[in-house]
């Protein structure tokens, strides 16, 4: 699976995903810092990458339909500090491996993942 990590998430997301054998790139790696949501969504679609973000705009399936995409994973936690975010990703990786987010929107919360 291939991931694109939005600029609002820690760079450690990329390192952690790579350590698990995934292909992961950050928005900044690809010169997309400050890009519009529409451009980022199209880029993820073209590259067949799963978007990981804190941006709740991507949870609006009317504007960003996950159908036909590699998937969208939005982190919606009580705290957005680096340790909380990394912990949430660590807990989510087994689910990603088991189910894969293709064609779907996942909302990762502190105590569950909604698909």
C-alpha positions as CSV (number, residue, x, y, z in Angstrom):
1,X,0.0,0.0,0.0
2,X,1.1,3.5,-0.7
3,X,0.4,6.5,1.5
4,X,0.6,10.3,1.3
5,X,1.0,12.0,4.6
6,X,-0.5,15.5,4.8
7,X,1.6,18.3,6.1
8,X,-0.5,18.6,9.3
9,X,0.7,15.2,10.6
10,X,4.1,14.4,12.1
11,X,6.9,13.4,9.7
12,X,7.3,10.3,11.9
13,X,4.2,8.9,10.3
14,X,6.2,8.4,7.1
15,X,9.0,6.8,9.0
16,X,6.7,4.5,10.9
17,X,4.8,3.4,7.8
18,X,8.1,2.8,6.0
19,X,9.4,0.7,8.9
20,X,6.3,-1.5,8.4
21,X,7.1,-2.0,4.7
22,X,4.7,0.5,3.2
23,X,5.5,3.1,0.5
24,X,5.0,6.5,2.3
25,X,5.6,10.0,1.1
26,X,4.8,13.3,2.7
27,X,3.1,16.2,1.0
28,X,6.3,18.2,1.6
29,X,8.4,15.5,-0.1
30,X,6.5,16.1,-3.3
31,X,6.5,19.9,-3.1
32,X,2.8,20.1,-2.3
33,X,3.0,22.1,0.9
34,X,0.1,24.6,0.9
35,X,-1.7,22.8,-2.0
36,X,-5.4,23.0,-2.1
37,X,-7.5,20.1,-0.9
38,X,-8.7,19.5,-4.4
39,X,-5.2,19.3,-5.8
40,X,-4.0,17.0,-3.0
41,X,-7.1,14.7,-3.5
42,X,-6.4,14.5,-7.3
43,X,-2.7,13.8,-6.7
44,X,-3.5,11.0,-4.3
45,X,-5.9,9.5,-6.8
46,X,-3.4,9.7,-9.7
47,X,-0.7,8.1,-7.6
48,X,-3.0,5.5,-6.0
49,X,-2.0,6.7,-2.6
50,X,-4.0,6.5,0.7
51,X,-4.3,10.0,2.1
52,X,-3.7,10.4,5.8
53,X,-4.7,13.8,7.3
54,X,-6.1,15.8,10.2
55,X,-8.1,17.9,7.7
56,X,-11.8,17.2,8.4
57,X,-12.7,18.6,5.0
58,X,-11.7,15.2,3.6
59,X,-14.4,13.5,5.7
60,X,-17.1,15.1,3.6
61,X,-17.8,12.3,1.2
62,X,-19.9,14.6,-1.0
63,X,-16.8,16.7,-1.8
64,X,-14.2,13.9,-1.6
65,X,-15.8,10.6,-2.4
66,X,-13.5,7.7,-1.4
67,X,-15.1,5.4,-4.0
68,X,-12.5,4.6,-6.7
69,X,-9.6,5.8,-4.6
70,X,-7.0,4.0,-2.5
71,X,-8.8,5.5,0.6
72,X,-8.8,8.4,3.0
73,X,-7.8,8.2,6.6
74,X,-8.7,11.2,8.8
75,X,-7.4,11.4,12.3
76,X,-9.9,13.0,14.7
77,X,-8.4,12.8,18.1
78,X,-9.0,14.6,21.3
79,X,-5.4,15.7,21.3
80,X,-3.2,16.5,18.3
81,X,0.2,16.4,20.0
82,X,2.8,14.2,18.3
83,X,2.8,11.3,20.9
84,X,-1.0,11.0,20.6
85,X,-1.0,11.0,16.8
86,X,1.8,8.5,16.6
87,X,0.1,6.2,19.1
88,X,-3.1,6.4,17.1
89,X,-1.2,5.4,13.9
90,X,0.5,2.5,15.7
91,X,-2.9,1.2,16.8
92,X,-4.3,1.6,13.3
93,X,-1.6,-0.1,11.4
94,X,-2.9,-3.7,12.1
95,X,-6.3,-2.7,10.9
96,X,-4.8,-1.2,7.8
97,X,-3.0,-4.5,7.2
98,X,-6.1,-6.6,7.8
99,X,-8.7,-4.5,6.0
100,X,-7.1,-1.9,3.8
101,X,-8.9,1.4,3.3
102,X,-9.5,1.1,-0.5
103,X,-12.7,2.8,-1.6
104,X,-13.5,4.0,1.9
105,X,-13.1,6.8,4.4
106,X,-11.8,5.9,7.8
107,X,-12.1,8.2,10.8
108,X,-9.5,7.4,13.5
109,X,-10.6,8.5,16.9
110,X,-8.9,8.0,20.3
111,X,-10.9,4.8,21.1
112,X,-12.0,3.4,17.7
113,X,-11.8,3.6,13.9
114,X,-15.0,4.2,12.0
115,X,-15.1,2.9,8.5
